[in-house]
């Protein structure tokens, strides 16, 4: 579901398709009239088409937020469903303008593959899901189990490291495609399913009897998920990065979709600057956008907390707690640099 490993040779070949973004991605996006966003083929709560064929989810809302920043209209975005294998080629070749597809920020991807990451919109970690009938409470009780895992991913490598490090035996049941892994677990071909915890919450919902399965407490890796762009266009990199920071800052300010118009009249100069009503503010134009770019993000999509709760939070079927994704002021890691 994430983190496909590409060798240096493959990476070099991909880079040959287009090792850097054109220096005018923003101009290209404006010329065609929409943002082309690479998303997952279907991961409930993060990116999936609904019954009407409309894309929804946590990552989808991020794409909408970038469109709102650029165009003042969150609907000016199109989606390219990508697999774990195809996502990197889609970004490098220019098929998509950005990748918002539960993708882990790693040094290899940040360097050898020619991408730029900066923000983390979801702090995650690899975990394990098991049928409750297995009667285990910890991953340390899984010695001898058959484990379903997607091939060619760091998930596969993390799994091997974890079991070796804890002197446990296991039988890997490996498939290339996510759909094949899901089907194998559902059919009982393996005892355990391992991937990002966020993915496990989503996959559990797709099972015929979700309540018959549980996610074990262990987190065995760091998986900072966030948007990626091609290297070579600092302006576009800044726009994509500051879109996330704007949603986080809006939550910290207490600015929501419902009150953003009222907040434009705030006497707080920081809020006025953020929403583009401070006379001397040039924050938006410095990005190559209008000074109401952050207002447009909040008006069109909401703040970070609203996006989280609407798609994956406690009131949704996934019921994911904020945890590390709470604001820094509430014990989490979501933090925005000063917007000034």
KOLSE-233229 format. One record per residue (C-alpha): residue number from 0; x, y, z; residue in three letters. Coordinates in nm, 4 decimals. Each point is the difference from the previous one (the first is absolute). Layout:
<atoms>
+-----+----------+----------+----------+------+
! seq !        X !        Y !        Z ! type !
+-----+----------+----------+----------+------+
! NUM !        X !        Y !        Z !  ALA !
...
+-----+----------+----------+----------+------+
</atoms>
This chain:
<atoms>
+-----+----------+----------+----------+------+
! seq !        X !        Y !        Z ! type !
+-----+----------+----------+----------+------+
!   0 !   0.0000 !   0.0000 !   0.0000 !  UNK !
!   1 !   0.2995 !   0.2211 !   0.0413 !  UNK !
!   2 !   0.3713 !   0.0325 !  -0.0365 !  UNK !
!   3 !   0.0871 !  -0.2039 !  -0.3093 !  UNK !
!   4 !   0.3780 !  -0.0379 !  -0.0151 !  UNK !
!   5 !   0.1667 !   0.0827 !  -0.3278 !  UNK !
!   6 !   0.3590 !  -0.0920 !  -0.0648 !  UNK !
!   7 !   0.2518 !   0.2663 !  -0.0916 !  UNK !
!   8 !  -0.0107 !  -0.1273 !  -0.3577 !  UNK !
!   9 !  -0.3762 !   0.0338 !  -0.0260 !  UNK !
!  10 !   0.0173 !   0.3341 !   0.1742 !  UNK !
!  11 !   0.2531 !   0.1265 !  -0.2521 !  UNK !
!  12 !  -0.2222 !  -0.1152 !  -0.2835 !  UNK !
!  13 !  -0.2988 !   0.1782 !   0.1446 !  UNK !
!  14 !   0.2034 !   0.3140 !   0.0523 !  UNK !
!  15 !   0.0845 !  -0.0146 !  -0.3675 !  UNK !
!  16 !  -0.3680 !   0.0552 !  -0.0754 !  UNK !
!  17 !   0.0162 !   0.3371 !   0.1653 !  UNK !
!  18 !   0.2377 !   0.0478 !   0.2888 !  UNK !
!  19 !  -0.1402 !   0.3341 !   0.1061 !  UNK !
!  20 !  -0.3169 !   0.1961 !  -0.0184 !  UNK !
!  21 !  -0.0207 !   0.2679 !  -0.2604 !  UNK !
!  22 !   0.0782 !   0.3331 !   0.1578 !  UNK !
!  23 !  -0.3578 !   0.1090 !  -0.0636 !  UNK !
!  24 !  -0.2278 !  -0.2656 !   0.1444 !  UNK !
!  25 !  -0.2313 !   0.2699 !   0.1337 !  UNK !
!  26 !  -0.0267 !   0.1527 !  -0.3473 !  UNK !
!  27 !  -0.0716 !  -0.3416 !  -0.1505 !  UNK !
!  28 !  -0.2673 !  -0.0707 !   0.2604 !  UNK !
!  29 !  -0.1654 !   0.3386 !  -0.0584 !  UNK !
!  30 !   0.0118 !  -0.0491 !  -0.3762 !  UNK !
!  31 !  -0.1864 !  -0.3300 !   0.0106 !  UNK !
!  32 !  -0.2372 !   0.1238 !   0.2714 !  UNK !
!  33 !   0.0362 !  -0.2754 !   0.2589 !  UNK !
!  34 !   0.2423 !  -0.1866 !   0.2251 !  UNK !
!  35 !   0.0704 !  -0.3599 !  -0.1029 !  UNK !
!  36 !   0.0403 !  -0.1955 !   0.3224 !  UNK !
!  37 !   0.1315 !  -0.3536 !   0.0396 !  UNK !
!  38 !  -0.2011 !  -0.1949 !   0.2578 !  UNK !
!  39 !  -0.0540 !  -0.3578 !   0.1150 !  UNK !
!  40 !  -0.2162 !  -0.2264 !  -0.2134 !  UNK !
!  41 !  -0.2319 !  -0.0470 !   0.2946 !  UNK !
!  42 !   0.0718 !   0.0290 !   0.3715 !  UNK !
!  43 !  -0.3061 !   0.0787 !   0.2122 !  UNK !
!  44 !   0.0340 !   0.3260 !   0.1893 !  UNK !
!  45 !   0.3049 !   0.1121 !  -0.1960 !  UNK !
!  46 !  -0.0863 !  -0.0148 !  -0.3703 !  UNK !
!  47 !  -0.2816 !  -0.1955 !  -0.1594 !  UNK !
!  48 !  -0.2876 !   0.0715 !  -0.2381 !  UNK !
!  49 !  -0.3438 !   0.0026 !   0.1594 !  UNK !
!  50 !  -0.3179 !  -0.1537 !  -0.1427 !  UNK !
!  51 !  -0.0360 !   0.2949 !  -0.2372 !  UNK !
!  52 !   0.3591 !  -0.0302 !  -0.1193 !  UNK !
!  53 !   0.1128 !   0.3096 !   0.1905 !  UNK !
!  54 !   0.3390 !  -0.0243 !   0.1700 !  UNK !
!  55 !   0.0010 !   0.0521 !   0.3761 !  UNK !
!  56 !   0.2452 !  -0.0425 !   0.2858 !  UNK !
!  57 !   0.2748 !   0.1530 !   0.2084 !  UNK !
!  58 !   0.2532 !   0.0093 !  -0.2861 !  UNK !
!  59 !  -0.2671 !   0.1108 !  -0.2471 !  UNK !
!  60 !  -0.0762 !   0.2998 !   0.2207 !  UNK !
!  61 !   0.3687 !   0.0879 !  -0.0066 !  UNK !
!  62 !  -0.0157 !   0.0099 !  -0.3794 !  UNK !
!  63 !  -0.3088 !   0.2196 !   0.0226 !  UNK !
!  64 !   0.1814 !   0.2320 !   0.2392 !  UNK !
!  65 !   0.2827 !   0.0516 !  -0.2510 !  UNK !
!  66 !  -0.2595 !   0.0783 !  -0.2673 !  UNK !
!  67 !  -0.1675 !   0.2478 !   0.2340 !  UNK !
!  68 !   0.3336 !   0.1716 !   0.0656 !  UNK !
!  69 !   0.0782 !   0.0288 !  -0.3711 !  UNK !
!  70 !  -0.3409 !   0.0697 !  -0.1505 !  UNK !
!  71 !  -0.2172 !   0.1067 !   0.2923 !  UNK !
!  72 !  -0.2127 !  -0.3013 !  -0.0947 !  UNK !
!  73 !   0.0419 !  -0.3388 !   0.1693 !  UNK !
!  74 !  -0.1768 !  -0.1813 !  -0.2850 !  UNK !
!  75 !   0.2709 !   0.0741 !  -0.2560 !  UNK !
!  76 !   0.1829 !  -0.3281 !   0.0463 !  UNK !
!  77 !   0.0109 !  -0.3316 !  -0.1858 !  UNK !
!  78 !   0.1141 !  -0.3314 !   0.1418 !  UNK !
!  79 !   0.2336 !  -0.2650 !  -0.1365 !  UNK !
!  80 !  -0.0389 !  -0.3307 !   0.1880 !  UNK !
!  81 !   0.3461 !  -0.1513 !   0.0427 !  UNK !
!  82 !   0.1246 !  -0.3310 !   0.1358 !  UNK !
!  83 !   0.3018 !  -0.0430 !   0.2250 !  UNK !
!  84 !   0.1945 !  -0.0951 !  -0.3113 !  UNK !
!  85 !  -0.1217 !   0.2783 !  -0.2330 !  UNK !
!  86 !  -0.0135 !   0.3024 !   0.2313 !  UNK !
!  87 !   0.3659 !   0.1012 !  -0.0278 !  UNK !
!  88 !   0.0091 !  -0.0268 !  -0.3792 !  UNK !
!  89 !  -0.3201 !   0.2076 !  -0.0186 !  UNK !
!  90 !   0.1622 !   0.2797 !   0.1988 !  UNK !
!  91 !   0.3394 !  -0.0112 !  -0.1720 !  UNK !
!  92 !  -0.1483 !  -0.0079 !  -0.3500 !  UNK !
!  93 !  -0.2213 !   0.3020 !   0.0654 !  UNK !
!  94 !  -0.3244 !  -0.1950 !  -0.0216 !  UNK !
!  95 !  -0.0922 !   0.1522 !   0.3365 !  UNK !
!  96 !   0.0920 !   0.3354 !   0.1542 !  UNK !
!  97 !   0.0290 !  -0.1410 !   0.3501 !  UNK !
!  98 !  -0.0331 !  -0.3309 !   0.1775 !  UNK !
!  99 !  -0.2354 !  -0.0153 !   0.2986 !  UNK !
! 100 !  -0.0176 !  -0.3743 !   0.0457 !  UNK !
! 101 !   0.0903 !  -0.1221 !   0.3515 !  UNK !
! 102 !   0.3659 !   0.0015 !  -0.1039 !  UNK !
! 103 !   0.2793 !  -0.0238 !   0.2556 !  UNK !
! 104 !   0.2751 !   0.2627 !   0.0001 !  UNK !
! 105 !   0.3334 !  -0.1847 !  -0.0185 !  UNK !
! 106 !   0.3532 !   0.1096 !  -0.0832 !  UNK !
! 107 !   0.0012 !  -0.2106 !  -0.3180 !  UNK !
! 108 !  -0.3127 !   0.1662 !  -0.1303 !  UNK !
! 109 !   0.1212 !   0.3439 !   0.1023 !  UNK !
! 110 !   0.3311 !  -0.0430 !  -0.1842 !  UNK !
! 111 !   0.0490 !  -0.2837 !  -0.2485 !  UNK !
! 112 !  -0.3566 !   0.0122 !  -0.1348 !  UNK !
! 113 !   0.0025 !   0.3765 !  -0.0453 !  UNK !
! 114 !  -0.2961 !   0.0951 !   0.2197 !  UNK !
! 115 !  -0.0461 !   0.2777 !   0.2527 !  UNK !
! 116 !  -0.1840 !  -0.0590 !   0.3257 !  UNK !
! 117 !  -0.0352 !   0.2526 !   0.2779 !  UNK !
! 118 !  -0.3248 !  -0.0342 !   0.1848 !  UNK !
! 119 !  -0.1468 !  -0.3046 !   0.1727 !  UNK !
! 120 !  -0.3787 !   0.0021 !  -0.0136 !  UNK !
! 121 !  -0.0329 !  -0.3334 !   0.1823 !  UNK !
! 122 !   0.2432 !  -0.1573 !   0.2462 !  UNK !
! 123 !  -0.0415 !  -0.3748 !  -0.0326 !  UNK !
! 124 !   0.1770 !  -0.3264 !   0.0766 !  UNK !
! 125 !  -0.0113 !  -0.3615 !  -0.1128 !  UNK !
! 126 !  -0.2222 !  -0.2336 !   0.1982 !  UNK !
! 127 !  -0.1739 !  -0.3368 !  -0.0031 !  UNK !
! 128 !  -0.3626 !  -0.1123 !  -0.0362 !  UNK !
! 129 !  -0.1190 !  -0.3451 !   0.1054 !  UNK !
! 130 !  -0.3296 !  -0.1869 !   0.0331 !  UNK !
! 131 !  -0.1191 !   0.0134 !   0.3603 !  UNK !
! 132 !  -0.0373 !  -0.3777 !  -0.0203 !  UNK !
! 133 !   0.3797 !  -0.0236 !  -0.0072 !  UNK !
! 134 !  -0.0092 !   0.0957 !   0.3699 !  UNK !
! 135 !   0.3141 !   0.2128 !   0.0037 !  UNK !
! 136 !   0.0437 !   0.3402 !   0.1631 !  UNK !
! 137 !   0.3496 !   0.0901 !  -0.1156 !  UNK !
! 138 !   0.2162 !  -0.0321 !  -0.3091 !  UNK !
! 139 !   0.2534 !  -0.1767 !   0.2211 !  UNK !
! 140 !  -0.2420 !  -0.2952 !   0.0069 !  UNK !
! 141 !   0.0090 !  -0.0449 !  -0.3779 !  UNK !
! 142 !   0.2933 !  -0.2401 !  -0.0323 !  UNK !
! 143 !  -0.0789 !  -0.2577 !  -0.2683 !  UNK !
! 144 !  -0.2841 !   0.2025 !  -0.1507 !  UNK !
! 145 !  -0.0645 !   0.0439 !  -0.3700 !  UNK !
! 146 !   0.0171 !   0.3724 !  -0.0783 !  UNK !
! 147 !  -0.1571 !   0.1677 !  -0.3027 !  UNK !
! 148 !   0.2169 !   0.2797 !  -0.1389 !  UNK !
! 149 !   0.0364 !   0.1954 !  -0.3232 !  UNK !
! 150 !   0.3186 !  -0.0761 !  -0.1910 !  UNK !
! 151 !   0.2641 !   0.2557 !  -0.0916 !  UNK !
! 152 !  -0.0845 !   0.2280 !   0.2916 !  UNK !
! 153 !   0.1804 !   0.1153 !   0.3095 !  UNK !
! 154 !  -0.2903 !  -0.1644 !   0.1828 !  UNK !
! 155 !   0.1486 !  -0.3312 !  -0.1072 !  UNK !
! 156 !   0.3464 !   0.0985 !   0.1244 !  UNK !
! 157 !  -0.1295 !   0.1413 !   0.3301 !  UNK !
! 158 !  -0.1849 !  -0.3262 !   0.0569 !  UNK !
! 159 !   0.3163 !  -0.2048 !  -0.0494 !  UNK !
! 160 !   0.2002 !   0.2287 !   0.2314 !  UNK !
! 161 !  -0.2626 !  -0.0103 !   0.2739 !  UNK !
! 162 !  -0.0304 !  -0.3775 !   0.0089 !  UNK !
! 163 !   0.3753 !  -0.0526 !  -0.0224 !  UNK !
! 164 !   0.0655 !   0.2576 !   0.2708 !  UNK !
! 165 !  -0.2431 !  -0.1723 !   0.2345 !  UNK !
! 166 !   0.1164 !  -0.3525 !  -0.0879 !  UNK !
! 167 !  -0.3397 !  -0.0932 !  -0.1435 !  UNK !
! 168 !  -0.0777 !  -0.2278 !  -0.2932 !  UNK !
! 169 !  -0.2588 !   0.0830 !  -0.2675 !  UNK !
! 170 !  -0.1194 !  -0.1109 !  -0.3412 !  UNK !
! 171 !  -0.0346 !   0.2896 !  -0.2459 !  UNK !
! 172 !  -0.2985 !  -0.0138 !  -0.2370 !  UNK !
! 173 !   0.1035 !   0.2515 !  -0.2637 !  UNK !
! 174 !  -0.1991 !   0.1666 !  -0.2802 !  UNK !
! 175 !   0.0794 !   0.2851 !  -0.2361 !  UNK !
! 176 !  -0.3388 !   0.1734 !  -0.0011 !  UNK !
! 177 !  -0.1835 !   0.1376 !   0.3009 !  UNK !
! 178 !  -0.3251 !  -0.1576 !  -0.1162 !  UNK !
! 179 !   0.1686 !  -0.3409 !  -0.0014 !  UNK !
! 180 !   0.1260 !   0.0461 !   0.3553 !  UNK !
! 181 !  -0.3483 !   0.1014 !   0.1145 !  UNK !
! 182 !  -0.1592 !  -0.3012 !  -0.1686 !  UNK !
! 183 !   0.2546 !  -0.2413 !   0.1485 !  UNK !
! 184 !  -0.0569 !   0.1254 !   0.3547 !  UNK !
! 185 !  -0.3765 !  -0.0062 !  -0.0444 !  UNK !
! 186 !   0.0202 !  -0.3579 !  -0.1306 !  UNK !
! 187 !   0.1996 !  -0.1103 !   0.3034 !  UNK !
! 188 !   0.3189 !  -0.0740 !  -0.1899 !  UNK !
! 189 !   0.1977 !   0.1811 !   0.2696 !  UNK !
! 190 !  -0.0391 !   0.0649 !   0.3728 !  UNK !
! 191 !   0.1248 !   0.3584 !  -0.0005 !  UNK !
! 192 !  -0.0191 !   0.3081 !  -0.2228 !  UNK !
! 193 !   0.2728 !   0.2624 !   0.0261 !  UNK !
! 194 !   0.0166 !   0.3522 !  -0.1472 !  UNK !
! 195 !  -0.0381 !   0.3583 !   0.1281 !  UNK !
! 196 !  -0.2408 !   0.0184 !   0.2924 !  UNK !
! 197 !  -0.2119 !   0.2554 !  -0.1842 !  UNK !
! 198 !  -0.0322 !  -0.2488 !  -0.2850 !  UNK !
! 199 !  -0.0923 !  -0.2785 !   0.2389 !  UNK !
! 200 !  -0.2885 !   0.2080 !   0.1381 !  UNK !
! 201 !  -0.1221 !   0.0565 !  -0.3557 !  UNK !
! 202 !   0.0470 !  -0.3612 !  -0.1145 !  UNK !
! 203 !  -0.1796 !  -0.1342 !   0.3070 !  UNK !
! 204 !  -0.3104 !   0.1955 !  -0.1048 !  UNK !
! 205 !  -0.0031 !  -0.1849 !  -0.3335 !  UNK !
! 206 !  -0.0174 !  -0.3424 !   0.1661 !  UNK !
! 207 !  -0.3375 !  -0.1792 !   0.0245 !  UNK !
! 208 !   0.0141 !   0.0056 !   0.3823 !  UNK !
! 209 !   0.2346 !   0.2834 !   0.1085 !  UNK !
! 210 !  -0.0672 !  -0.0569 !   0.3699 !  UNK !
! 211 !   0.1491 !  -0.3487 !  -0.0303 !  UNK !
! 212 !   0.3442 !   0.1539 !  -0.0541 !  UNK !
! 213 !   0.2258 !   0.2086 !   0.2214 !  UNK !
! 214 !   0.3067 !   0.2169 !  -0.0467 !  UNK !
! 215 !   0.2812 !  -0.0885 !   0.2380 !  UNK !
! 216 !   0.1599 !   0.2771 !   0.2104 !  UNK !
! 217 !   0.3556 !  -0.0237 !  -0.1347 !  UNK !
! 218 !   0.1312 !   0.2635 !  -0.2407 !  UNK !
! 219 !   0.3217 !  -0.1287 !  -0.1581 !  UNK !
! 220 !   0.1065 !   0.2888 !  -0.2252 !  UNK !
! 221 !  -0.0179 !   0.3723 !  -0.0655 !  UNK !
! 222 !  -0.2199 !   0.0844 !  -0.2979 !  UNK !
! 223 !  -0.0210 !   0.3785 !  -0.0519 !  UNK !
! 224 !  -0.2543 !   0.0325 !  -0.2805 !  UNK !
! 225 !  -0.0302 !   0.3124 !  -0.2073 !  UNK !
! 226 !  -0.0145 !   0.1625 !  -0.3414 !  UNK !
! 227 !   0.2870 !  -0.0186 !  -0.2458 !  UNK !
! 228 !   0.0940 !   0.2097 !  -0.3031 !  UNK !
! 229 !   0.2793 !  -0.0211 !  -0.2536 !  UNK !
! 230 !   0.3277 !   0.1717 !   0.0729 !  UNK !
! 231 !   0.0838 !   0.3123 !  -0.1989 !  UNK !
! 232 !  -0.2876 !   0.2391 !   0.0694 !  UNK !
! 233 !   0.0318 !   0.1723 !   0.3362 !  UNK !
! 234 !  -0.3094 !   0.2134 !  -0.0501 !  UNK !
! 235 !  -0.2281 !  -0.3010 !  -0.0502 !  UNK !
! 236 !   0.1719 !  -0.1801 !   0.2888 !  UNK !
! 237 !  -0.0737 !   0.3003 !   0.2244 !  UNK !
! 238 !  -0.3663 !   0.0157 !  -0.1060 !  UNK !
! 239 !  -0.0582 !  -0.3692 !   0.0657 !  UNK !
! 240 !   0.1847 !   0.0177 !   0.3335 !  UNK !
! 241 !  -0.1649 !   0.3152 !   0.1298 !  UNK !
! 242 !  -0.3437 !  -0.1347 !  -0.0858 !  UNK !
! 243 !   0.0476 !  -0.2537 !   0.2798 !  UNK !
! 244 !   0.1464 !   0.2609 !   0.2343 !  UNK !
! 245 !  -0.2960 !   0.2302 !  -0.0692 !  UNK !
! 246 !  -0.2514 !  -0.2683 !   0.1018 !  UNK !
! 247 !   0.1945 !  -0.0688 !   0.3196 !  UNK !
! 248 !   0.0339 !   0.3701 !   0.0805 !  UNK !
! 249 !  -0.3701 !   0.0549 !  -0.0607 !  UNK !
! 250 !  -0.0828 !  -0.2663 !   0.2571 !  UNK !
! 251 !   0.2386 !   0.1589 !   0.2473 !  UNK !
! 252 !  -0.1647 !   0.3395 !  -0.0565 !  UNK !
! 253 !  -0.3454 !  -0.1552 !   0.0438 !  UNK !
! 254 !  -0.0977 !   0.0919 !  -0.3555 !  UNK !
! 255 !  -0.2532 !  -0.2375 !  -0.1574 !  UNK !
! 256 !  -0.2068 !  -0.0214 !  -0.3164 !  UNK !
! 257 !  -0.2960 !   0.1287 !   0.1986 !  UNK !
! 258 !   0.1673 !   0.3053 !   0.1540 !  UNK !
! 259 !   0.2688 !   0.0945 !  -0.2537 !  UNK !
! 260 !  -0.2012 !   0.2919 !  -0.1401 !  UNK !
! 261 !  -0.0571 !   0.1366 !   0.3478 !  UNK !
! 262 !   0.3669 !  -0.0478 !   0.0876 !  UNK !
! 263 !   0.1017 !   0.2261 !  -0.2886 !  UNK !
! 264 !  -0.1179 !   0.2844 !   0.2229 !  UNK !
! 265 !   0.2245 !  -0.1041 !   0.2882 !  UNK !
! 266 !   0.2117 !   0.2678 !   0.1637 !  UNK !
! 267 !   0.2814 !  -0.2514 !   0.0474 !  UNK !
! 268 !   0.2693 !   0.1049 !  -0.2510 !  UNK !
! 269 !   0.1272 !  -0.3580 !  -0.0326 !  UNK !
! 270 !  -0.3458 !  -0.1231 !  -0.1016 !  UNK !
! 271 !  -0.0531 !   0.2950 !  -0.2321 !  UNK !
! 272 !   0.3356 !  -0.0645 !  -0.1655 !  UNK !
! 273 !  -0.0806 !  -0.3698 !  -0.0322 !  UNK !
! 274 !  -0.3369 !   0.0660 !  -0.1644 !  UNK !
! 275 !   0.1357 !   0.2720 !  -0.2288 !  UNK !
! 276 !  -0.1778 !   0.2995 !   0.1488 !  UNK !
! 277 !   0.3067 !   0.1699 !   0.1489 !  UNK !
! 278 !   0.0833 !   0.2882 !  -0.2343 !  UNK !
! 279 !   0.3754 !  -0.0537 !  -0.0113 !  UNK !
! 280 !  -0.0164 !  -0.3808 !  -0.0345 !  UNK !
! 281 !   0.1750 !  -0.1453 !  -0.3041 !  UNK !
! 282 !   0.0054 !  -0.3608 !   0.1157 !  UNK !
! 283 !  -0.2218 !  -0.1221 !  -0.2814 !  UNK !
! 284 !   0.1697 !   0.1930 !  -0.2774 !  UNK !
! 285 !   0.3381 !  -0.1233 !   0.1237 !  UNK !
! 286 !  -0.1297 !  -0.3518 !  -0.0698 !  UNK !
! 287 !  -0.1231 !   0.1022 !  -0.3432 !  UNK !
! 288 !  -0.3599 !  -0.0096 !   0.1229 !  UNK !
! 289 !  -0.2573 !   0.2532 !   0.1153 !  UNK !
! 290 !   0.0193 !   0.1293 !   0.3556 !  UNK !
! 291 !  -0.3232 !  -0.1796 !   0.0923 !  UNK !
! 292 !   0.1533 !  -0.3429 !  -0.0831 !  UNK !
! 293 !  -0.0289 !  -0.1261 !   0.3598 !  UNK !
! 294 !  -0.3556 !   0.1334 !   0.0302 !  UNK !
! 295 !  -0.0877 !  -0.1933 !  -0.3168 !  UNK !
! 296 !   0.1462 !  -0.3209 !   0.1436 !  UNK !
! 297 !  -0.2021 !   0.0233 !   0.3207 !  UNK !
! 298 !  -0.3153 !   0.1154 !  -0.1761 !  UNK !
! 299 !   0.0244 !  -0.2779 !  -0.2588 !  UNK !
! 300 !   0.1247 !  -0.2914 !   0.2090 !  UNK !
! 301 !   0.0314 !   0.0910 !   0.3684 !  UNK !
! 302 !   0.2835 !  -0.0050 !   0.2489 !  UNK !
! 303 !   0.2172 !  -0.3060 !   0.0658 !  UNK !
! 304 !  -0.2129 !  -0.1223 !   0.2888 !  UNK !
! 305 !  -0.3181 !   0.0259 !  -0.2039 !  UNK !
! 306 !   0.1538 !  -0.1965 !  -0.2869 !  UNK !
! 307 !   0.1265 !  -0.2670 !   0.2412 !  UNK !
! 308 !  -0.3296 !  -0.0403 !   0.1862 !  UNK !
! 309 !  -0.2139 !   0.0068 !  -0.3141 !  UNK !
! 310 !   0.1881 !  -0.2814 !  -0.1692 !  UNK !
! 311 !   0.1685 !  -0.2248 !   0.2566 !  UNK !
! 312 !  -0.0788 !   0.1339 !   0.3474 !  UNK !
! 313 !  -0.2007 !  -0.1240 !   0.2960 !  UNK !
! 314 !  -0.3379 !   0.0670 !  -0.1651 !  UNK !
! 315 !   0.0853 !  -0.2039 !  -0.3121 !  UNK !
! 316 !  -0.0022 !  -0.3789 !  -0.0459 !  UNK !
! 317 !   0.3810 !  -0.0003 !   0.0304 !  UNK !
! 318 !  -0.0125 !   0.1679 !   0.3457 !  UNK !
! 319 !   0.3695 !   0.0981 !  -0.0072 !  UNK !
! 320 !   0.1187 !   0.2047 !   0.2958 !  UNK !
! 321 !   0.2082 !   0.3105 !  -0.0681 !  UNK !
! 322 !   0.3007 !  -0.1335 !   0.1956 !  UNK !
! 323 !   0.3223 !   0.1315 !  -0.1531 !  UNK !
! 324 !  -0.2127 !   0.1910 !  -0.2495 !  UNK !
! 325 !  -0.1363 !   0.2333 !   0.2662 !  UNK !
! 326 !   0.1256 !   0.3571 !   0.0055 !  UNK !
! 327 !   0.3304 !   0.0584 !   0.1763 !  UNK !
! 328 !  -0.1939 !   0.2022 !   0.2577 !  UNK !
! 329 !  -0.1963 !  -0.3154 !   0.0857 !  UNK !
! 330 !   0.2854 !  -0.2482 !   0.0221 !  UNK !
! 331 !   0.0253 !  -0.0875 !  -0.3691 !  UNK !
! 332 !   0.2510 !   0.0677 !  -0.2769 !  UNK !
! 333 !  -0.2026 !   0.2176 !  -0.2365 !  UNK !
! 334 !   0.1773 !   0.3345 !  -0.0001 !  UNK !
! 335 !   0.0055 !   0.2858 !  -0.2483 !  UNK !
! 336 !   0.2904 !   0.2442 !  -0.0403 !  UNK !
! 337 !  -0.0948 !   0.3668 !   0.0507 !  UNK !
! 338 !  -0.2270 !   0.1326 !  -0.2738 !  UNK !
! 339 !   0.1468 !   0.3476 !  -0.0226 !  UNK !
+-----+----------+----------+----------+------+
</atoms>
